[in-house]
Amino acid sequence: MGMTDFPTKDGLNMPITPLRFLERSARVHPEKIGFVDGPRRISFRQMATDAQAFAHALIDAGLATHERIGVLAANSYEALLAQFAVPLARGVVVAINTRLAPKEIEYILEHSGITTLMGEKSLIDKALPTIGHQLEHVIYIADGDGTEPVAAPATDPATDEPGSSTASIDFTTFSSFIAGGGVGKQDLPYEVADENDPIAINYTSGTTGKPKGVVYTHRGAYLNALGQVQTMHFNHHTVYLWTLPMFHCSGWCTGWAAMSVSARQVAIRAVRGPEMWQLILDEGVTAMCGAPAVLTTLVDDENKRRVTNLRIMTAGAPPSPTIITRCENIGVEITHVYGLTETYGPFTVCESQPDWSDMTVRRRAVLKARQGVASVTNQDVRIIEPTDTLDAPLIDVPADGATIGEIIMTGNGVMNGYFRDPEATAHAFRGGWFHSGDLGVMHPDGYIQLLDRAKDVIVSGGENISTIEVEQAVVSYPDVSDCAVIGVPDDKWGERPRAYVVLRPEALGEGSPEEIAEHNEAVAAVIIAHCRAHIAGYKVPRDVVVIDELPRTSTGKVRKNELREAAWAGHGDSRIKG
């Protein structure tokens, strides 16, 4: 018998899926607390029971294979449970950014074909007048204190009646919805027919136009979860605090990762310093994830103290050496990773080397601020000469830490493609590699470092903001004739939007310089308020600068580099310059 001439055996080469992580935790550690959400402490056995009931209820409600279920919720037990129960019912989870404006939510529901939406009443009801026409079922989940709201939409203040867009929607609460699910029925198998089946769709921030739906598979989720386990040193003693939004890249696959080792997960609905420190101390938290803004919030809080067993994975914007140093000074171990929505979150990790421990804290922090190497479950990352041609050769730049190129990736941690967008998918995978659109350098030691965005994306608190989208909101104000938006330094968020505007002649201030300055301040406040009505709050410019004209090239393009250089003067090059 040759090396490949073995008979096929049932049970070998089974499709991999993170659903098995829940089944194993419930079987091996049934009474252990697996999730903490305010006053609620849920065992792994109860989590599996609830997941089965939820999945059966979805099937009973007519869920079709690969049908999308929307989740609009803060970090919570129900939001985490959906990552297991929806695919258990052969559905696909679509977690939606809770900061989006109703119109932005409407687009995602329409594009993904969602008719069932679960989440918090306050979030859903705010958007219902805009999105109600697309929905058939709404499932309200419990609030932070564990109580469930009334299963009815908010009323219109003018009529004291529900809006007309909600008339045909079936409203229920989560506990009522799952109450009859699974009763008298066999458990659904924690398996999938094809490991390349979709498990989730995560929408990008729409930095080049409309958001794209990134398709995650059972295989990709499983392997990236195990990569998180290795990178974060997870085990069954781990206590993970959800400072990272669950809606962001499926929470970087961390919910599945923690479940794979039967770690305890703890929800936090608002990431504020006092609440973080209270949970860190009360629950014995050992692991967290989040953007550098989370690190700043942690070390700036008056309740901070030295810890001995806390590791934080950070990404979303390059953490400054200063914030890394401040974290290490109170005993927090920082793990810096890099990735995109298209790579299930983290793809590379700045893996520490033995000799780094002998360096000064500052020098070590500088090295840790780099984006690193491909993680253990991924294959490779390269820096190539930028090209926009589909069949152009992929040519690596020198590994000299100076030559700038585009970051491209391949491996298990890359998406299958964009939902309902074959053209964008083909463009993203030019030459068989995923093109990030990010610019960086390759250092001689094989570690990459991100230097800039190929597009003028602002990375604020881990969220990508399209300058084009913000500019369109600003210019939609009648008194604005021209506008350019860039990212400017922000100690907490890494960077934030600033708008430079040219006013129409009839809107210009008159009088003394002081009177004109006062007029411009008033106009800026009105423009900011105008933007808040059109785009999500985190995208709104924090300040608006009125100028006579925008710097432009001979072809009419705005010289944003000139605006950035002035705004970033004195801030070094440790951050992405919008």
N, C-alpha and C positions, 0 to 999 in steps of 0.2 A: 504493500500500500504506500503510495507516494505521500508527500507532505500535504497535498491538497485533496487527496482522495478519501475524505472522511464522509460518512453518511450524515445527512441533515438530521438534526435533533431539535425537537420542540423545546423552546425555552432559551435556545442560543441565539445570539445576534438580535435580541429584542430591541425594538425602537426605544430610544432613551427619551425621557420626559421628566420634568421637575415635579409632576404630580406624584411620583413615587416617594418624594421626600416627605410629604404629608402622611402618606400611608405608613411609612417606616417610623416616623416620630410617634404616631398614634399607637403603633404596635409595640415599640420598644420602650417608650416613655409615656404611657397613657395618662398618668396622673400629674405629670410635671406641668407647671404653668408655662404655656407657650406664647401667650400674648397678654399684655397689660394695656388697657385703654381706660384711663381714669380709674373709676372704682371697680371696673370689670377686670377679673383675672380668669383667663380661659385656659383650660388644660388642652393638651394635644388631642386627647380623646374627644373633647367637646368640639374642637376645631374640625376634626374629621367628620363628626356627626353633623355639624352645621354645613360643612361643604357638601356633603351628600344630600342633605335636605335642600340646600340652595340649588344644586345641580338638577335634582329631580323636579323641583318647582319650575325651573326654567324649561325643562323638557315638556312638562305638563302644560306649560303656557304656550307651547308650540315652537320653541327654539329650533331653528334649522341648523344643520352642520355648517360651521364656519360663519354663522350669523354673528354680527357684532353687538356687544352689549357695552353701553357707555357707563363710565363711572366718573362722577363729578363730586369729589369729596376730598376733605383734608385727610391727613394721615389718621387712620382709624382701623378698628378690627374688621369692619365690613369691607373696606377698601382692600385690605390684605387678603381677606377670604376670597374676594372676587378673582384674584390671580390664580386661585386653585379651582374654585367651583365652576367658573364659566368654562374653562377648557375641559374640566371633567365632564361637562354637558356637551362637549364638542363645539363650544362657541369660542369667540375671540374677544379678548378684553381690549377696550379702548379707554384708557384713563386720560381724562381731559384736564388740562391746566386750569386750576381754580381761579387764576388771576385774569383769565381772558374775558374780554367784553362779550356781551350776548351775541353780537354779530359774528364774532370770531368762533364762538361755540356753534352757532348755526351752521357755519361752513363745514366744520368737522363732522357734525351730525349728518349733514347732507352728503358729503363726500364719502363717508364710511357706510352710509345707509342705516344708521342707528335709529331704531324706533322704541327701544327700551333704555331708559336712563335711570340709574340709581345714584343716590348721593344725599347730601345734607339739604334740608328743606330751604334754608336761607339762600344757598347757592343756586338751587334749581329754580325756586320761585322768582328770584331776581331776573333770570333769563327767560322764564316761561312766555312772557308776551312776545318774545322774538322767536323762540324755538318751539313753542307749543304745537304749531301746525305740523311738525315733523314727528311728533311722539304719539305712541299708542299706550305705553305703560310707563309710569313713574313710581319708583320704589324709594321711599324716604328711609334713611338710616338714622340710628340713634345719635343724639347730640353728645358732646364731650362728657357730660355727666351721666351718660348711659340711658337717658330717657328718650322715648321716641315721640315725634311730633304727631299732630293730627293728620290723618291721611286725606288731606284736601288742600288744594292750592290756595295761595294767598288771594284775598279778594281785592278787587279794584277799589281804591279809596273813593273814587267818584260815585260808584254805584253800589258799593258794599257787596258786589257779586263777583264770582270768578270771571276772568276774561273769556271772551268768546273762543280764543284759540285753545282753551283747555277743555271744552265741552265734551270732546270725544276721547279724552284720555282716561285710562283706568289708573286711579291713584291708590296706593297701598303702602303699608310700612314693611320694613324688612322682616320683622318677626312674624307678621301676619302672612307675608308671602311664602316664607319657608315652613310655616307651621304644619302644613299637610304634606310637604315634600318628603318623599322617601318612606312614609309610614306604610308598613307592610310590604315594602319592596326590598329586593336585594340591592346591596351596595353596587354602585357603578364601578367598573374596573379602573384602577389608577394607571391607565395605559393609553396608548395612542396607536392607531394603525400605521401611521407614517410619521417618523420623527421630524420630517421636514414640513409637516402640517403647521399652519399658523397658530400661535398661542396668544399673540397680542399685536396690536397696531399702536405705535406711538408717533404722534405728530410732531414734526419739526416746528421751529419757531417762525417759519415763513420768512426767512431772511432774504430770499430772492423772489418774493412774491407770495403766493398762497402757500400755507403749510403743506408739507408732503407727509403721507402716511407711511411710516417705516414698518415693514412686516418682520416680526420676530417669530422664530420657529421653536418648537419643543426642543429640538437638538441644540440650537444656539442658546436658548435659555438655560438648559441643563449644564452645558459646558461652561458658559460664562458664570453661572452660579458657583461651580466648582473652582473657577478661577478666582472669584471673590473670596472663597474659603481659604485658598492658599495665600492670596495677597494679604488678607486681613488676619490670618492666623485664627480663624474661627474654630471653635470646638463646642462641646455640649455645655461647657461652663460659661460661654459667651453670653453677655447681656447687651443686646443691640438697641440703641436709642434712635428712633426714626426722625432725625433732624433733616434728612433728605426727603423731598416730596415723593410720595409713592407714584405720583403721576409722571415723574420725570424719568424717562427711559426705563419704565417698569421698576423704578427705584434702584436703577443700576443692577437689577437682578438680585438685590440683597435680600429681599423677602424669601426668595427661593433658596438663596445661599444659607441663610440662618436656619431655615427649615431642614436643610440637608444634614445638619449636625445637631438638630434638636436644640438649638439655642433659643433663649427667651428674647422676644421682641417687645419693645415698649413704645407706645405711640405718644407723640407730642404734637398738639394741633397748632400751636403758635411758638415759633422758635425765638424765645426771649431768654435772656441770661438767667434771671432768677428761676424760671421754670426748668431750664436745662440743668442747672446746678442742683436743684432739689431732686430731680429724677436721677441724676448721676449718683448722688449720695444715697438716696432712699432705695433705689433698685440695684445699686452696685454696677452701674453701667461700665462696660469695658470697651465698647466700640460704637463709633458714629461715622456718618458720612455727611459731606456737605461742601458748599463753595467756601472760598476764603472768608466770605462775610460771616459764616457761622463761627469760624475760628476767632474772628475779631470780636463778635458778640460774646463768646465764651471768655476770652482773656480780659475783656474790658469790664466785665461785670464785677461789682463789689463783693459778690459772694464767692469769687474764685478762690481756690486753694490748691495746694500741691497734691497731685494724685500719683499713684504708683502703677496703675494698670489700665490706662486708657489710650486707645489707638484711634486716630481719626484719619479717614481717607478723604482727601480733598481734591477737587477738580472744578471745572467750570470757568476758571480763570487762573493764570499762574499765581500761586501764592507768593507774596514777597518774602525775601529772606528775613525781613524784620518780623513778620507775623510767625514764621516758622520758628525763629529764635525765641519769641515770646512764649509760644506753646511749649517748647522744650524746657524753658525755664521753670514751668510749673509741672513738669513731668509728663506732658502729653507727647506721645509718639506720633509723628506725622508721616502718612504715606501719601505721596503725590502721584496721581494717575491722570491720564489724558484719554479722551475719546469723544464720541459724538452720539447723537441719537441713533445714527446709522450703524454704530458699533456696540449696541446694547449698553451704552455708557462706557466704562473704562476699557481701553484696549491696551494701552501701555502703562507701565508702572516704573517709577523712579526707584529701582531696587538698590538698596544700600550695599556698599562694598565694605569689606572688613577694615580697610585702612581709613575709611571715613571717620571712624570712632576716635582716631588719633588726631584729627584735625580740630581747629578752633571751631566753636559753635557757629560763628559767622561763615566760615569757609564751607562747613558742612551744609549749612542752610542754603548757600548759593547753589551747591550741587543738587540738593534736594528739590530746588525750584525748577529743575529741568523735567521734561516729560518722560524720559527714560527709554525703556525697551519693551518689546511686546511681552504681554503677560504669558504665563505658562500654558494657557489653553488657546492662545492665539499663535499665529505663525510668524508673521514678519511685518516690519514697518520700514519704509524707505523714504528718502528725500530725493526727489527727481527734478530735473529741469521742467518747469511748468509748461504744459501744453494743453490746448483745448481741442485738439484734433483726435477723432475717434481711433484712427489707425496709426498714430504717431508712435515711434519707439520710445520706451521709457528709459531715460538715461539718468543714472544716479549722479548727484553732485559730489564733489570731493568731501570726504569726512574730515573737514578742517575746522569745523565750528564757526565758519565765517560765510561760506557760500550758501546763499538762500535758495531754497527750492520748495516744491509742494510736498506735503506729507501724504503718502499713499499707504494702504494697508491691505492685507489679505489674511484669511484664516477663519476659524470657526466663529469668531466674534464679529463678523460682518453680516449685515442684513441680507435677506433674500432679494429685496428690491423695494421700490416704492409702489404702494397700492394704487392700482388703476392709473399708472403713469409709466408705461414702457419706455417712452422717449427719455425721461429723466433718469430712469434706471440704466439705460444703455450709456448715457453720458457719464454717469457716476462711475461706471465700471470700465472705463476706457483702458484697453490693453490688459483686461482681466484683473485689474486691481481697483480697489475702491479709492477714489480721489476725494480727499477731505476738503479741498478748497482752502486749507490752512497752510501758511508758509512757515518754514523753520530751517534749522541747520542740523547737520549730523556732526557730532563731536568725534574726535579720534577714538574714544573709548566705546563707540557704538550707541551712545545715548543721544536721543533727539532733543531739541529745544525749540519750542514754539516762539516765533518772533512776531508774527502779525497775521491778520486775516486777509485772505485773498480778496474778499469782499469787505465792505466797510461795516462789518458786524460789530455791534457793541455787546460785550459780555459783562453783564451786571448781575452780581449775586448768583452766578451760575445759569442765568437765563440769557439766551441770545435775542438781541433786539435788532430788527432791520431798520437801518437809517432811512431807507426809502419809504417804509411804512410810516415812520414818524414824520418825515418831511411832508408826506402827503396830507397827514392830519394837520400839520402846522399851516401849510399853504391853503388848506380849505377854509381858513379864517379869512374873511373878506379883505381885511386891511393889509394882508401880507402879499407881497409881489414875488418874493424870492426867498429861498431858505436852504440852509445846509445844516445837517445834524452830524455831530461827531461824538465819540466817547471821551469824557474828560476824567481825570483822576478822582477817585472817591475812596477814602480810607476804609470804609466799611464794605462797600459793594464791589471794589476793584475799579470799576468805572461806571459812569452814569451818562445819560444823554444830555447834551447841551445843543440848543438850537440857535443858529445865527440867522437873523431875518433882515430883509430889506422891506421897509414899509412902502405902501403906495403913497404917492405925493400928497394926496388929500388926508392921509393919516399921520403925516409927519408933525412932530411937535414944533412949537414956535416959542420965541422969547429968549431969555437968557440961557446959558448953558445949564444952570441949575434947574430951570423950568423944563427944559428939554429932557434932562435926565429924569426928572420926576414923571414927566409924561411917558417916557419909554418904560419906566418901571411899572406904571399902571397898565400900559399896553401888554407888557410881558405877562403880567398876572392874568389878564383876560385871555391871552393865547394859551397859557397853561391850563386854565379852566376849560377852554374850548377843547383842548386835546383830551382831557379827562373824559369827555363825553363821547369820544370817538375811538379811543384805544385803551388797552389795559393800563392800569395805574403804573406798573413798573416800567412801561415804555414812555411815559410822559416826561418831557424834558424838565429837569429840576430848575433850570434857569434858561432864560431867553435873552440873547444879546442883540440889540438893534445896531446895525452897521449900515454905512452908506452903500456899499456894494460888496459882492462876494469875489474873492480872487479866482480868476478863471484862466484856463489855457487858451491858446489861440483858436482851438476848435470849440470853445465854449464850455468845456468841462470845468467843474469847480475844483480848485486845488485844495482838497481837504487836507493834504499833507501839511500845508502852511498853517492851517487852523490848528491841526493837531500839535505841530511842533511848538507853537506858542502856548497851547494849553498844557502840554506835558513838560515844559521847560522846568528843570530842577527836580523832576521825578524819576530820573534814570530810565533804564530800559527793561525793568523787571516786570512790566505789565504789558498786556496787549494794547496797542495804541489805536483802538477803535476804528 
